Amino acid sequence: MDLPRDVFLQWVSWVMSPRYLFDDKNLKALENFGKYQGALRALVMSDDPWATRPAVELLCGGFTAIKPEIITVTPKDTGAAKIGHLGFFRPEHRDTLWRGAAEWIERG
């Protein structure tokens, strides 16, 4: 994927840090994580090699004013052979992952 140079360098610095973006002293937007008061549901795809459960828990841990809901989804849950890192956005998940997300948003 093509990324602007500075975006790529920022991402690399996050990936190389134990607490990902939370170690970035220059990222002013970090203060907003603790202020968020709404609902938050995070999906962990069990076959995602990058957004693993510990990685998602780390990101959700920044939302200190709420308790995020973290759900693990397996390919079997959707009737698919695989989901992977960006699989949620593939059209074949329209009636499973997309529908579930849309229903959750509508209830919110």
Order of alpha helices (4+ residues) and beta strands (2+ residues): alpha-beta-alpha-beta-alpha-alpha
